[in-house]
Amino acid sequence: MLRFNYRATDENGLEVEGELSAPSIEVARQELAHRGWQVLELSVLESGASNSEVPILTVAAPQPIAASLGTLGGADAELLAGQMANVTGAGLPLSAGLRALSEEVPSRRVRHWLLAISDRLERGQSLSAVAREAEGAWPRYFLAMLSAGQRTGKLPVLLNECLVHLRMTAEVRRELWVALAYPAVLIAVAWLLMSFLATIILPQFKSIFLGFGTELPGITVAILSWSDVMGVVGWWSLPVLVLVLWLAWIFSEPLGYERMRDAVVSHVPLFGEARRSAALCEFCRLLSMLVKYEVGLPEAVRLSAGSVRDADLREACFDLAQRVEAGESLTDAATQIGRFPQDMLHLFRWADRGKDFSEGLQNASEVLGAQSRVHSHTLAIVFEPAVTIAIGIAVGLTVIALFMPLVKLLNDLS
């Protein structure tokens, strides 16, 4: 039996040091992995030898999995969760099962993820350590379910629940973006039409009117001035504006403005309401599942908060978790934060009722999901007549502005 000095990081990411006995360095590494620790350094100590006489065998920490494989989301995340649920549900060793399934999945990215996870598990890392490496690359609620499953010993069940959660969340978000697609097409068509009028048709009439040398009505002067502005701005202004907004959305997170961005977006009529309802739906659904499987309320609130995509609401949920851990009731904490709907405040009064609270949260998530879909469909319904009316008004004013000088000219000639 050999003695080993070790240096590792525990499940909370804190560095720990100590000694243990094992017949080999591989067994020592597996022992630390079973504790949920990630090995950073192992030094073998022989009997009677001092630390200075024995070389240190350093175990290099693997490159973070997210850095080498990139972000996983959407259908790929759903496929990965399904494969992991199949392996754990069948009672197979996770590393061997994932490696075998990697040969059958159609997605190359998921195949690489399965192999990377299998490699790390075979090296002695725990699934919790692998999940910490994947933070930022996997959906937050996926990581939350893995963490809860490891701690409660109900990993297969929670992975299947995670799979359902992924599908329902993807469906709500897909309906929101599909509802936005039609208004976006209408706006693009309207922009092309108005750009055509302003840059092709109106300049020709302007040269005719200047040739007449007659005084132009005010509406005609305004329309021709708008044509001059469009001639400078050009057809490209709308695509450039869309690109700028998209870049601002993308870079707001690394620059630290994600919360401000989401707070502003939440006040956009219909779209902001649909997005906020979808975020609350995710929070309630995941909290319901964690409460159902007897995860402690403070931990369940924190894990659920990590699943919220809306940064402003996510910070409110983390604040809620901290207040609950400090001993406040869920209702009092949510009331003081002031960012939760009144119906949820009433529901939080059931926090000590276990199964009833879980069912209430599940019902609330369904209602919020329905609200998100209603707002999305309303957005599509409202935009069509609004854009059509705007196009009609613009074209009508343009036609009137072009004919009024002709009418005035005919009157002067008569």
N, C-alpha and C positions, 0 to 999 in steps of 0.2 A: 504494500500500500504506500502510495506516495502522498506527499503534502504539497499543496499548491497555494500560492498567493494569487489573489484575483483582484481585478479592478473592472467594474461593470456599471451599467446604468440600470436602475430599477424601473418598475412600471410607470412611475411618475416622472421619469427622465432624470432622476437624481443619481449622482455618482456614489457608488458604495465600494468598499474595500474589505478584504478579510482573508481567511484561510479555510481550506477544506481538504478532506482526504478522499482520494479516488485511485483506482488501479491504473488509470491512464489519463492523458490529457483530454482525450475524446470524451471519456466518461465525465470528467470534471466539467467540460464545456456543456454537456447535455444536462448535468445537474443544475448548473446555473440557468440554463434555458428553461428548465421545468419550473423554476421560480419566477419565470417571466422577465428575466434580466437579459440584457444584451452584453456579451463579453467584449471588453475592450483590450484586456491584457491578462495573460496567465503566466505565472512564473513557477517553475517546478523546483521544489526544495527537497533535496535528499537528506536522509538522516545525518545529523551532525554537521551538516554544511551550513555555512553562513550565507546570507543573501548575496554578498559580494562575490562568492565563489561560484554561484550558479547562474548560467546565462538565462536571460529572460526571453521567453517565447511570446512574442507579441502577436495577437490576433487582430489583424487589420479590420477595422470596421468597413463593411461593404458600402459602396457608393449608394446614397439614398435612392430608393427604387423609383421615386417620382422624377428624379433628375434624369434617369436613363430611359424611362419609358413614356414620360409625358402624362398629360391629364387623361383620365378615363371618365366618360360620362355618357348619358343617354342610353342607347341600346347596348353599348359595350358594357356599361356598368351593370345593366340588368342581366346580361349574359354571364358576367363574372359571378354575380350573386347567385344566379341559378346553378352554376357549376359547383360552387362551394356548398350550396344547400344540398345538392345531390350527393356529394361525397360525405358530408357530415351526417346526413340523414341515413345513409346506408351503413354507417358505422365503420367506414374504411379509414385507414391512416391518411391524414389530410395531404401530406406531401406526395405520397405515391399516387393517391387518387387524382390530385390535380395534374400531376405529370402525365398520367394516362389520358385524362380528358383533354389535355392540351393538343393531342394528336387528332381530335375529332372536331374541335370548334372551328367554325368557318372564318371567324375574324382573326386576322394576323395579330392585331394589337392585343386582343384578349389572350391569344396563344402565348405571346411573350410575357404577359402579366402572370399567367398561370405557371409558366416555367420559372419566372423570377421568384414567385412566392414559394414554389416547391424547393428551389435551391436554398433559399434562406431558412426554410423550416428544416431541411436536411442538415444545415450547418449548425443547428441547435437554437435558432432564434424562435421565440414564441410568436404566435399569431398576433398578440397584442403589439409586440415590437415591430412586426411587419406593417401593421395598421398605422402605427405612429410614423413610420417612414413614408407611408402613402398619403399622409395628411396633406391636403391641398390638391391631390391627384384623384382621389375618390370622392364621391358625394359625401357630405358630412354625416347624413343620416345612416349611410352604410357603415362608416366608422363607429357611429354611436351604437348601432345594433351589434357589431362585432364586439365592442367593449362590454356591452351589457351581457351578451351571450357568454363571453369568457368568464365574467364574474358570477353569473347565476348558474352556469352549467347547462344552459338551455340554448346552446348555440344553433343546433339544427332548426329548432322551432323559430327562433328569432331571425335566422337567415331567410326562412320561408316568408315570414312576416315582412322582412325587408324587401323581398322580391315583389310582394303585393304592393308595398308602399312605393317602390320605384315605378311600377307600372301606373299606379293611380296618379302619382305626381307628374309623370311624363304626359299622361293624358290631359290633365288640367292645363299644363303649360302649353301643350300642343294646340289645344283649343283656343288659348289666348292668342298665340301667334298666328294661327289660321284666321282668326277673326280680324287681326290687324293687316293681313295680307291684302284683302280686298280694298280697304280704304287706301292702302299704300299705292295700289295699282291705279285707283281713281285719281289720286293726287298727282301721280306721274303723268297720266294721260292729260289731266287738266293743265299741268305745267307745259307739256309739249304743245298743246293747242294754243295756249296764250303766248308762248314763245314764238310760235309760227306767225300768229297775227302781228305781234309786236315787231319782229325782225324782218318779215318778208312782205306782209300786206301793207301795214301802216306807212313805212317809209315811201312807198310808191304814191300813196295818196298825199303824203306831205309835200312831195315835189310838185304835184298837180295843184294843190292849194296855194303854194308859194307862187306858182306861175300865174294864178288868177289875180294875185295882188289885192284880194279882198280881206276885210277884217273877219277873223274866225271867231265863232262862239266859244265861250269859256270851256264847255265840256270837250270841244274838239282840241283846244289848246292843251287841256289836261291829259287827254288820251295820247296826243302826239308827244308830250313831255315824257309820259310813261314809256312810250316806244323808244325815245332816246335813251332813257335809263336802261331799258332792257337791251338795247344795242350795246351798251357798255358792259352790263352784267353778263349777258350772254346766256346761252343754253346750259352752260356748265355750272351755273351758280347753285342750282338745287342739288346735283350730285356732290358738289363740294361741301355744301351745308350738311348733307347726310353723312359724308365722310368725316367731317369735323365732329359732329355729334357722336358718331360711332367711336372715334378715337378718344373723345372725352370720356365716354362710358367705359371703354376698356382700361384707360390709364388712371381713372379715378381711384381704383383700388390700390395699386402700388404707390400712388401719391398720397394716400390717406384721406381721400375725399369720398370714399364709398358711402359712408353714412349720410353725408350731406346730399349726395346724388340721389339716394333712395328716398330720403325725406322729401326732396323736391318732387320726385316722380310720383310719390304717393298722393300728392295733391292734384295731379292731373285728372280731370274728370274722366270717369269710366275706366280708362286704362290703369290709372293709379289705384282705383278701388278694386279692379279685378286682380291686379298684382298683389295688393295687400291681403285680399281675401284668400288668394292661393297660398301665400306665405303662412297665414294663420291656420289654414287647412293642414299644411304639412306639420306645423307645430303640434296641433291638437291630435292628429293621427298618430304621430310618433310617441307623444306623451301617453296617449291611451294604451298603446302596445306595451310600453315600459311599465306602466302602472299595473297592467293586466298580468305581467309576468313578475310582479312583486319586486321590482327595482325600487329602492328607496326614493321618496318624493324629491328631496333636494338633488340627488344624482340624476333622476329621471328628467327633472326640469332642465338641468345643465346639458345633458345629452340631447334633449329635444331642441334646446336653444341653438346648439351647434348645427342643427339641420336646416335652420331658417335661412333662406337666400337673401331676403331683404335685410340689409346691414343695419338700418335704423331699428327695425323690429327685433333683429337678432340681439342688438345691444340691450334692448329693453328686456328680452327674455333672460339674458345672462344676469342682468341686474335683479330680475325676479328670483333667479336661482340663488344668488348671493344673499338676498334678504331672507329667503326661506331657510337657508343654512344657518343664518344668524338667529333663527328662532321665530321670525314673523310668520303669521298665517299666510296662506297663499292669497286669500282674498284681500287682506290688508296691504300686502306687498304690491299686488297688481293695482289696487286703488291708488296708492301713493305714486306709482310710476305713471299712471294715467294714459297709457297707450293701448289699452286693451278694450274691446267692445264691452258694452254694459252686459250683454248676454253672457259673455265669458266670465265676468265678475260674479254673476249669480252662480254659474256652474262651478267656479272655484270653491264655493262654500261646501261642496261635496268632497273636498280633498281627502277627508278622513273616512270615506265610505267604501274604499277599495273597488270592488267590482262595479258598483253603481257609478262611481266616478269615472272608471274606465269606459263604461258604456256611454255615459254622458259626453265624454270627450270624443268618442267615435261618432256619435250623432252630430256633435258640433262640427266635426271635420267634414261630414257629408253636407251639412247645411252651408258651410263656408265654401266648399267646392262648388256647390250649386250656385251660390252667389257669384263666384268668380266667372262661371260659365254664362250666367245671365248678363253680367256687365260686359263680357266679351261679345256676346251676340248683340247686345244693345249698341255697343260701339260700332259694329259692322252695319247695323240697321240705320243708325243715325247718320253715319258718314255718307252713305250713298245719296240720300236726298240733299244733304248739306252741300256736298261737292257738286252735285248736278245743278242745284240752284245757283251756287257761286259761278259756275261756268255760264249758265244762262244769263245771269246779270252782267257778267263781264262781256260776253258776246253782244248782248243787247245794247249795252252802253256804247260799245265800239261801233256797232252799226248806226246807232243814232248820231254818234259824234261824226261819222263819215258822211252821213246824208244831210245833216243840218247845213254845212257850207254850200252844198249843191242847191238846196232849197233857197238859201239866201241869195245865191248867185242868179238863179232863175227869176226870183222876185226883182232883183236889181235890173236884169235885162228887160223884163216886161215893163 
